Amino acid sequence: MIVDDHPIVRQGVRSLLSNCADMALVGEAEDAGQALDLVGQARPDVILLDIRMPGNTGLEAARALVRQAPQAKILILSSFDDDEYVTQALQAGVHGYILKSASDETLAGAVRAAYRGERVLSPSVMSRVVEQFADLSRERTRRELGLTDEETRVLRLLAAGASNPKIAAELYLSETTIKRKVQDIFEKLGVATRAQAAAEAARRGLV
């Protein structure tokens, strides 16, 4: 089922599906209300859902469709790869986020993958999600070790090979302050040398 307020997009999906012997379009809706009315009788396996529509947004529609048609796999089909949209869509329970710029082959493959229960993301979206995950993991590690923001900046410069005088100049701090912070970092990482600190920071994904 395709849910999109732009007729040309729905026409494009119809054209695509006409070339896929293993797929059939069972319903079309131009907004969330129509989608919710139709989904019960259409019983789609996969729903292609626009994220920006008049009235209820695609995110609101996704949450409602997940509750009303839990058997259906929802793929967001959007022109926007905004980080917040992607995050909220995944939190809403969708199975994928595909950009409208994707090729017919990519979209068809995404529909098949979603039908199999796989998670699907456009390459550009995937790279940003991975980056966000890395950022979250790095922040969690930093908190667990008790490293302050300033200590983290010192650690990154240290791991890049900067000397204490250079780190001091870079962060506009005194060399005495940097020396003390380096010792604090050593203690928190459980290391005794700059090389060990750099290796430990790399191992934990801090640099």
KEPA-39697 format. One record per residue: x, y, z of N, C-alpha, C in turn. Coordinates in steps of 0.001 Angstrom, whole numbers, padded with zeros to 6 digits, always signed. Atoms other than C-alpha are relative to their C-alpha. Example, Ala and Ser with C-alpha at 12.3 -4.5 7.8 and 13.67 -1.06 7.14 Angstrom:
BEGIN
+000890-001190+000000+012300-004500+007800+000900+001200+000000
-000820-001190-000060+013670-001060+007140-000770+001090+000730
REM end
This chain:
BEGIN
+000842-001179+000000+000000+000000+000000+000885+001241+000000
-000757-001232+000065+001249+003488-000838-000828+001126+000611
+000666-001134-000642+000384+006512+001289+000826+001243-000301
-000728-001205+000403+001424+009803-000312-000996+000987-000592
+000957-001001+000494-000362+013064-001051+000321+000464-001418
-000355-000403+001362+001417+013472-004397-000393-001104-000999
+000434+001011+000969-000376+011636-007254+001141-000536-000846
-001101+000442+000863+002839+011515-009292+000854-001060+000690
-000757+001008-000747+004573+009549-006525-000767-001323-000018
+000800+001232+000022+001713+007071-006332+000036-000632-001386
-000089+000515+001366+001799+006764-010114+001341-000689-000236
-001320+000596+000157+005530+006066-009970+000100-001356+000662
-000022+001283-000692+005043+003299-007426-000828-001026-000758
+000813+000917+000806+002246+001784-009515+000793-000519-001187
-000803+000385+001166+004560+001785-012522+001095-000980+000395
-001055+000891-000492+007351+000190-010515-000559-001392+000267
+000548+001299-000389+005118-002559-009138-000495-000800-001203
+000466+000715+001191+003788-003374-012587+001120-000836-000620
-001148+000750+000524+007304-004619-013391+000495-001065+000968
-000423+000958-001031+007562-006760-010235-001063-001076+000151
+000994+001078-000001+005799-010092-010618-000352-000464+001417
+000241+000483-001358+006102-010795-006884-000694+001036+000878
+000648-001049-000789+004300-007596-005795-001310+000429-000643
+001267-000545+000491+000826-006135-006098-000401+001159+000888
+000470-001154-000753-000521-002750-005081-001434-000276+000446
+001332+000339-000511-003506-003384-002805-000772+001221+000482
+000718-001188-000435-004343+000193-001856+000835+001246-000122
-000648-001315+000049-003552+003880-002209-000755+000959+000902
+000621-001016-000852-004189+006725+000218+000807+001280-000137
-000702-001278+000148-003377+010420+000025+000250+000694+001329
-000300-000559-001322-003319+011082+003763-000155-001087+001058
+000013+000982-001083-003150+009360+007150-001397-000529+000268
+001377+000433-000259-006924+009279+007609-000440-001079-000970
+000357+001007+001006-007480+007428+004343+000769-001296+000230
-000829+001181-000227-004625+005080+005161-000567-000855+001118
+000534+000738-001150-006117+004122+008517-001350-000627-000328
+001283+000572+000420-009548+003597+006923+000206-001195-000916
-000208+001005+001037-008088+001453+004149+000782-001221+000459
-000954+001055-000324-005464-000640+005897-000666-001288+000473
+000681+001191-000500-007956-003005+007556-000503-000898-001108
+000531+000818+001094-009551-004117+004288+001084-000373-001008
-001060+000294+000973-006414-003906+002122+000989-001028+000531
-000928+000919-000662-004268-005839+004634+001344-000113-000747
-001282+000036+000722-000947-004874+003006+001097-000672+000827
-001185+000549-000672+002272-006702+003804+001007+001115+000273
-000947-001111-000112+004295-003514+003256-000742+001300-000302
+000587-001327+000229+003246+000139+003504+001121+000982-000302
-000920-001083+000334+005197+002862+001701-000663+001295+000440
+000651-001124-000671+004505+005975+003748+000825+001276-000114
-000657-001308+000057+005382+009602+003024+000077+000573+001410
-000167-000510-001366+006681+011461+006065-000618+001387+000184
+000594-001333-000093+005258+014896+005223-001249+000071-000864
+001277-000054+000686+001564+015086+004341-000893+001007+000704
+000955-000881-000678-001327+017448+005037-000668-000715+001166
+000635+000625-001162-002998+016849+008384+001024-000717+000846
-000937+000781-000801-001341+014124+010415+001272-000271-000789
-001263+000269+000668+002329+013688+009619+000180-001502-000203
-000300+001411+000204+003804+010441+008384+000434-000682+001284
-000421+000576-001281+005311+009937+011845-001209-000377+000845
+001224+000302-000746+001891+010158+013483-000740-001163-000651
+000647+001096+000717+000470+007908+010784+000713-001319+000259
-000770+001227-000241+003299+005406+011318-000358-000596+001353
+000334+000498-001342+002548+005143+015036-001388-000630+000013
+001367+000520+000031-001156+004653+014354-000081-001291-000812
+000030+001201+000847-000547+002110+011573+000673-001178+000680
-000662+001074-000747+001841+000115+013757-000987-000630+000984
+000997+000523-000945-000966-000207+016314-001142-000709-000728
+001186+000522+000684-003748-000858+013812+000321-001179-000917
-000368+001079+000938-001874-003132+011377+001393-000516+000344
-001336+000429-000446+000996-004723+013316+000668-000990-000942
-000597+000967+000927+001461-007334+010590+000698+000688-001165
-000567-000713+001145+002410-004671+008035+001365+000582+000342
-001317-000618-000149+005998-003555+007576-000057+001385-000643
+000103-001374+000489+006236+000219+007175+001357+000504-000470
-001194-000641+000548+008805+001863+004926-000316+001475-000207
+000140-001422+000275+009090+005627+005099+000620+000284-001359
-000494-000389+001321+009458+006982+001557-000025+001520-000038
-000056-001438-000217+010645+010562+001823+001059+000690-000842
-001014-000822+000653+012520+013367+000113+000998+000548+001009
-000786-000630-001055+014002+014373+003457+000791-001023+000797
-000824+000900-000811+016932+012685+005203+000438+000694+001283
-000246-000719-001243+016727+014955+008227+000220-000972+001146
-000347+000912-001094+018325+013313+011281-001176-000237+000943
+001108+000125-000959+015327+014029+013500-001121-000852-000572
+001020+000835+000643+012877+012527+010997+000388-001468+000073
-000460+001394+000030+014967+009382+010678-000087-000615+001397
+000009+000516-001369+015373+008963+014443-001419-000252+000480
+001382+000143-000464+011691+009544+015184-000727-001111-000747
+000640+001061+000782+010619+007232+012375+000391-001381+000527
-000461+001291-000514+012752+004380+013677-000576-000261+001389
+000602+000148-001332+011474+005025+017205-001487-000337-000101
+001430+000268+000188+007913+004857+015829-000260-001449-000387
+000158+001415+000309+008551+001268+014756+000008-000350-001475
-000040+000319+001421+009030+001541+010997+001160-000953-000288
-001040+000965+000371+011143-001053+009198+001069+000601-000903
-001019-000576+000862+013007+001346+006962-000287+001436-000358
+000104-001403+000394+013628+004815+005624+000726+000130-001334
-000544-000040+001349+014110+005162+001879-000271+001378-000604
+000166-001297+000650+014675+008393-000045-000683-000168-001361
+000719+000056+001272+012458+009155-003027+000954+000066-001188
-001002-000042+001068+015631+009672-005041+000576-001379-000315
-000513+001361+000216+016335+005930-004786-000455-000528-001359
+000358+000610+001279+016328+003930-008010-001145-000984+000185
+001081+000995-000057+013448+001602-008876+000500-001311+000590
-000551+001267-000493+015716-001370-008184+000223+000052+001512
-000232-000147-001437+016653-000019-004754-001306-000043+000767
+001293-000030-000683+013048+000661-003819-000640-001386+000006
+000570+001350+000066+011884-002767-005008+000725-000929+000970
-000774+000824-000934+014716-004390-003062-000345+000314+001445
+000359-000404-001356+013752-002399+000023-001353-000581+000401
+001321+000573-000279+010134-003560-000230+000130-001495+000310
-000192+001442-000231+011251-007192-000491+000684-000250+001347
-000722+000171-001266+013665-006799+002431-000916+000269+001186
+000937-000307-001084+010995-005170+004606-001007-001138+000174
+000942+001129-000060+008581-007995+003732+000615-001177+000756
-000697+001084-000716+011209-010436+005035+000278+000360+001461
-000206-000421-001379+011349-008438+008259+001331+000677+000251
-001299-000645-000149+014706-006798+007583-000159+001515+000131
-000019-001459-000104+015535-003205+008463+000725+000559-001220
-000542-000528+001244+016253-001047+005427+000189+001514+000106
-000277-001428+000016+017899+002365+005135+000739+000360-001278
-000774-000498+001134+019080+004387+002152+001446+000188+000442
-001414-000101-000395+022911+004502+002084+000344+001281+000751
-000330-001261-000683+023107+008197+003040-000615+000048+001389
+000660+000053-001311+020629+007631+005853+000747-000956+000917
-000724+000999-000787+022524+004536+007012+001270+000586+000596
-001260-000544-000493+025822+006418+007283-000237+000962+001155
+000292-000952-001064+024208+009089+009435-000487-000710+001255
+000453+000767-001161+022491+006551+011684+001195-000647+000700
-001205+000608-000572+025810+004746+012163+000817+001047+000750
-000744-001083-000640+027462+008067+012962-000656+000407+001321
+000722-000337-001228+024747+008889+015500+000235-001064+001069
-000221+001089-000950+025167+005470+017100+001400+000088+000596
-001375-000135-000479+028932+006004+017318+000114+001147+000998
-000022-001147-000913+028372+009398+018935-000604-000368+001352
+000655+000405-001248+025998+007898+021503+000888-000952+000792
-000884+000959-000651+028393+005046+022240+001197+000708+000623
-001146-000759-000497+031290+007485+022626-000379+000800+001252
+000449-000797-001143+029292+009680+024995-000255-000883+001219
+000247+000923-001113+028224+006685+027101+001323-000447+000624
-001316+000402-000504+031841+005521+027395+000647+001124+000805
-000582-001156-000694+032972+009022+028369-000607+000167+001395
+000671-000141-001305+030369+009176+031140+000392-001119+000949
-000358+001142-000849+031202+005692+032395+001392+000168+000601
-001369-000216-000479+034876+006654+032709+000116+001231+000892
-000039-001215-000812+034016+009942+034374+000849+001102-000610
-000790-001032+000677+035886+012003+031781-000844+001254-000215
+000688-001254+000271+034907+015661+031622+000173+000351-001475
-000138-000445+001397+034447+017445+028279+001418+000481-000265
-001348-000544+000182+037771+019212+028794+001043-001112-000030
-000925+001134-000008+039567+015971+029649-000085-000776-001310
+000170+000693+001272+038112+014413+026518+000727+000737-001116
-000725-000783+001007+039500+017256+024408+001511-000185+000166
-001431+000222-000261+042903+016839+026080+000401-001384-000508
-000299+001375+000412+042787+013088+025438+000108-000119-001514
-000039+000077+001465+042040+013558+021740+001276+000633-000552
-001236-000650+000435+044947+015964+021331+001218-000846+000360
-001085+000881-000450+047210+013659+023340+000123-001191-000947
-000018+001173+000876+046201+010695+021177+000498+000346-001399
-000486-000451+001310+047024+012760+018077+001490+000326+000024
-001438-000206-000106+050576+013127+019402+000426+001371+000477
-000354-001353-000450+050401+016673+020766+000703-000038+001355
-000712-000118-001281+052792+017610+023575-000838+000837+000965
+000714-000819-000978+051625+019231+026800+000004+001483-000362
+000012-001416+000391+052773+022713+025653-000956+000281-001161
+000880-000212+001146+050901+022288+022363-001465-000110+000412
+001377+000148-000482+047738+021056+024120-000409+001246+000778
+000279-001197-000789+047972+024006+026520-000313+001179-000909
+000220-001108+000931+048242+026454+023636-001323-000161-000751
+001229+000279+000760+045391+024776+021744-001250+000293+000831
+001175-000142-000860+043007+024861+024730+000035+001263+000864
-000144-001245-000763+044224+028184+026164+000017-000271+001506
-000172+000351-001414+045198+026555+029464+001498-000001+000315
-001408+000021-000381+048428+026543+031439+000554-001416-000130
-000625+001324+000096+050930+023715+031056-000177-000780+001294
+000212+000662-001288+050536+022955+034756-001381-000646+000045
+001365+000537+000042+046791+022505+034265-000072-001223-000900
+000020+001127+000938+047353+020239+031279+000699-001208+000609
-000720+001115-000621+049887+018145+033188-000884-000692+001025
+000888+000582-001002+047386+017660+036000-001139-000783-000664
+001105+000680+000689+044604+016771+033562+000471-001304-000645
-000542+001225+000601+046806+014239+031780+000117-001088+001056
-000094+000983-001085+047479+012522+035123-001377-000517+000395
+001373+000414-000319+043752+012491+035890-000533-000961-001060
+000426+000871+001098+043101+010952+032469+000649-001375+000126
-000702+001273-000182+045748+008279+033098-000713-000844+001058
+000656+000723-001096+044039+007342+036356-001353-000552-000432
+001339+000442+000418+040569+007161+034803+000058-001111-001041
-000149+001048+001015+041823+005029+031905+000767-001213+000517
-000779+001097-000552+043995+002866+034127+001276-000254-000769
-001226+000136+000782+047169+003557+032134+001108+000822+000660
-001140-000691-000605+050655+004876+032898+000767+000871-000981
-000761-000771+000988+051926+006360+029622-000941+000621-001031
+000787-000652+001051+050743+008598+026798-000373-000990-001105
+000283+000993+001037+051014+005726+024329-001129-000929+000422
+001061+000864-000518+048867+003509+026542-001340+000743+000011
+001231-000798-000021+046324+006332+026931-000586+000110-001402
+000464-000108+001381+046132+006792+023165-000601-001317-000476
+000490+001319+000413+045706+003047+022608-001327-000315+000676
+001226+000271-000738+043041+002765+025303-001151+000864-000524
+001013-000908+000535+041175+005792+023928-000509-000508-001337
+000396+000540+001298+041179+004235+020453-000834-001266+000186
+000727+001247-000247+040039+000869+021813-001428+000257+000449
+001335-000328-000532+037109+002500+023578-000794+000934-000912
+000724-000821+000952+036151+004574+020548-000123+001457+000380
+000053-001392-000457+036902+007893+022236+000688+000949-000975
-000722-000839+000971+039157+009142+019430-000111-000636-001386
REM end
